[in-house]
Amino acid sequence: MPYIGGTPEVQNFIKKYKASGYLIDPYSNEWISSVVERVENDEINHESSLYTYESFDEDYGTSYRNHLLIVYVNMYNKKLIEDLKHVYQPLKYILEEQGSTFGTYKPDFLFINLATQQILCVGLGRKNRLMQFDANRYATGKHEPEIDMLEKNPIASVDIEYIAKFTALDYDGLCGKLIFDLKTLGESLVDYECLNYHPEMTCELNSDGIYEFDNGRDSVGEDELEALNESFQIISTAIEESTEGLQVFFPFIDIADLNNLD
């Protein structure tokens, strides 16, 4: 069932940013067909297919179709930011606010649930920590209870009812997949910064069997160097795989635009 509504401005916004790739309708044949084509061209890895959606149709009906829109909020796209502030008032507050709960950090993604009329803001905040909040709640100063789309166990501080309502039609778990990859990317970028090591760093083995680095990094022994190489490989793989996961949704995403290590 297609979800239609909103002002002509909103409809024009959706049409414009679908065409540019900044907004996707992931429960549409159009989107999944484009993803399948990219999989067949070995551009990405993605398990779901048109058959997946056809199975959902048979099992659950079609009310989940087109219920979810996802917007990539690239703060360097000034026209996108201005259009977002114009079409939904709470976003004006969120995208302009200074010194708030999340400081100057803004969401990287908007998950717009057309069936429940909820807008979930998700992004990497200070030190690349994952932040998640409801747009309407946040704009009215309500920051509790916490929203954590990755929390599987009901705990007092997390709004389980909000999560259940938001994801009721998300049969392919797309919200969780994107948010998990964003969280993994943020944590891995922090790990990479803390590691302060790259295999191509110049180092020399001194007479004591210790490797000394030209850039002033602490010297290490052979076992420590091996451990550094292993850690580098693990972190690099996590960064690569999480980035590829995000690029399933938005192929042009750049790590530099998401990285908030400061």
C-alpha positions in Angstrom: 0.0 0.0 0.0 1.6 3.3 -1.1 1.6 5.9 1.7 0.6 9.2 0.1 0.0 12.5 1.8 1.7 15.6 3.0 1.8 19.0 1.4 2.8 19.5 -2.2 6.1 20.8 -0.8 6.7 17.6 1.0 5.8 15.5 -2.1 8.2 17.7 -4.2 10.9 17.2 -1.6 10.5 13.4 -1.7 10.6 13.4 -5.5 13.6 15.7 -5.7 15.8 13.9 -3.2 14.8 10.4 -4.4 16.2 11.4 -7.7 19.4 12.7 -6.2 19.9 9.6 -4.0 19.7 11.4 -0.7 16.3 9.9 0.1 15.4 6.2 -0.4 12.2 4.2 -0.2 13.7 0.8 0.8 10.5 -1.1 0.8 9.8 -0.4 -2.8 10.4 -2.5 -5.9 12.3 0.4 -7.4 14.9 0.4 -4.6 15.4 -3.3 -4.2 15.7 -3.7 -8.0 18.5 -1.2 -8.0 20.2 -3.0 -5.1 19.8 -6.4 -6.8 21.4 -4.9 -10.0 24.4 -3.7 -7.9 24.7 -7.1 -6.3 24.8 -8.8 -9.7 27.5 -6.3 -10.8 29.6 -7.2 -7.7 29.4 -3.7 -6.4 27.9 -4.6 -3.0 26.8 -7.5 -0.8 23.1 -7.7 0.2 21.1 -10.7 1.0 17.5 -9.5 0.3 16.0 -9.6 -3.2 12.7 -9.1 -4.9 11.8 -12.6 -3.8 12.4 -11.6 -0.2 9.8 -8.8 -0.5 7.4 -11.2 -2.3 7.7 -13.5 0.6 6.9 -10.7 3.0 3.8 -9.9 0.8 2.6 -13.4 1.2 3.3 -13.7 4.9 2.3 -10.2 6.1 0.3 -8.5 3.4 1.6 -5.3 1.7 1.0 -2.7 4.4 4.7 -2.5 5.0 5.4 -1.4 1.5 6.6 2.2 1.1 6.1 2.9 4.8 9.7 3.9 5.4 11.8 6.6 4.0 15.5 7.1 4.9 17.3 10.4 4.3 21.1 10.8 4.3 21.6 14.2 6.0 24.9 15.4 4.6 25.6 18.6 6.4 27.7 19.8 3.4 24.7 19.7 1.2 23.4 23.1 2.2 20.4 23.0 -0.1 19.2 19.6 1.4 19.6 21.1 4.9 17.6 24.2 4.0 14.9 22.1 2.4 14.6 19.8 5.4 14.2 22.8 7.7 11.5 24.2 5.5 9.4 21.1 5.2 9.3 20.0 8.8 9.6 22.6 11.6 11.2 20.4 14.3 14.1 19.7 11.9 14.7 23.5 11.8 15.3 23.4 15.5 17.4 20.3 15.4 19.6 21.3 12.5 20.2 24.9 13.8 20.4 24.3 17.5 23.7 25.0 19.4 24.7 23.8 22.8 22.0 21.1 23.0 22.1 17.6 24.5 24.3 16.6 21.6 26.0 19.9 21.3 26.7 21.0 17.7 26.4 17.4 16.4 23.6 16.7 13.9 22.0 13.5 12.7 23.5 11.7 9.8 20.2 9.9 8.9 16.5 10.5 9.3 14.3 7.4 9.4 10.8 8.6 8.5 8.0 6.1 9.4 5.0 7.2 7.3 2.8 4.6 8.9 3.4 5.8 12.5 4.3 9.4 11.8 7.6 9.1 13.6 10.9 10.6 12.6 14.0 9.0 14.1 17.2 10.9 14.0 20.5 8.9 14.1 24.1 10.0 13.8 27.6 9.9 15.2 28.1 12.5 17.9 31.1 13.5 19.9 33.9 10.9 19.7 31.8 9.1 17.2 29.3 7.9 19.8 26.0 6.8 18.4 23.1 9.2 19.1 19.4 8.4 18.5 16.4 10.5 19.2 12.9 11.2 18.0 12.7 14.5 16.0 9.4 15.7 17.5 10.3 14.8 21.1 13.7 16.4 20.8 12.4 19.6 19.4 10.1 19.9 22.4 12.9 19.3 24.9 12.0 15.7 25.7 15.2 13.6 25.7 14.0 10.7 27.9 13.4 7.9 27.9 16.4 6.9 25.7 15.9 5.4 22.3 18.2 2.6 21.3 17.2 0.7 18.2 19.9 -1.9 18.8 18.9 -2.7 22.4 17.3 -6.2 22.4 16.7 -6.5 26.2 14.0 -4.4 27.9 15.7 -2.1 30.4 14.2 0.8 32.3 16.1 3.6 30.6 15.2 2.5 27.0 11.9 3.2 25.3 11.0 -0.3 24.2 7.5 0.7 23.2 8.8 3.4 20.8 11.2 0.9 19.2 8.4 -1.8 18.8 6.1 0.7 17.2 8.7 2.1 14.8 9.9 -1.3 13.7 6.6 -3.1 13.5 6.6 -3.1 9.7 10.4 -3.2 9.2 10.4 -6.9 8.4 13.8 -6.9 6.8 15.3 -5.1 9.8 16.7 -2.3 7.6 16.8 0.3 10.4 18.8 -2.0 12.6 21.2 -2.9 9.8 22.0 0.6 8.9 22.3 1.8 12.5 24.5 -1.2 13.5 26.9 -0.4 10.6 27.0 3.3 11.6 27.7 2.3 15.2 30.4 -0.1 14.1 32.0 2.5 11.9 32.1 5.0 14.6 33.6 2.7 17.2 36.2 1.3 14.6 37.3 4.8 13.7 37.9 5.5 17.4 39.9 2.2 17.7 41.9 3.2 14.6 42.8 6.6 16.1 43.8 5.0 19.4 45.9 2.3 17.8 48.1 5.0 16.2 49.6 2.5 13.9 49.8 1.6 10.2 51.9 -1.2 8.7 53.5 1.3 6.3 54.9 3.4 9.2 58.7 3.5 8.9 60.4 1.7 11.8 63.9 0.3 12.5 65.0 -2.6 14.6 67.6 -1.5 17.1 70.4 -3.6 18.7 68.1 -4.5 21.6 65.5 -6.1 19.2 63.1 -3.2 19.6 61.3 -1.5 16.7 61.6 2.3 16.8 59.2 4.5 14.8 60.3 7.6 12.9 57.0 9.4 13.9 57.7 9.2 17.6 55.3 6.4 18.4 56.3 4.3 21.4 58.8 1.6 20.5 57.6 -2.0 20.6 59.0 -5.5 20.6 58.5 -8.2 17.9 55.4 -9.7 19.6 53.9 -6.2 20.2 54.5 -5.4 16.5 52.7 -8.5 15.5 49.8 -7.7 17.7 49.6 -4.2 16.2 49.4 -5.7 12.7 46.7 -8.0 13.8 44.7 -5.2 15.5 45.2 -3.0 12.4 43.8 -5.7 10.2 40.7 -6.3 12.4 40.0 -2.6 12.7 40.5 -2.0 8.9 38.1 -4.9 8.1 35.5 -3.5 10.4 35.7 0.0 8.9 35.6 -1.4 5.3 32.6 -3.8 6.0 30.6 -1.2 7.9 31.2 1.4 5.2 30.1 -1.1 2.6 27.0 -1.8 4.6 26.1 2.0 4.7 26.8 2.2 0.9 24.2 -0.4 0.2 21.7 2.4 1.1 23.7 5.4 0.0 26.5 4.5 -2.5 28.2 7.9 -2.3 28.7 8.0 1.5 32.2 9.2 2.5 33.7 8.2 5.8 35.1 11.8 6.2 31.6 13.2 6.2 30.6 10.9 9.2 33.8 11.0 11.2 33.5 13.2 14.4 36.8 12.4 16.1 37.6 15.7 17.8 
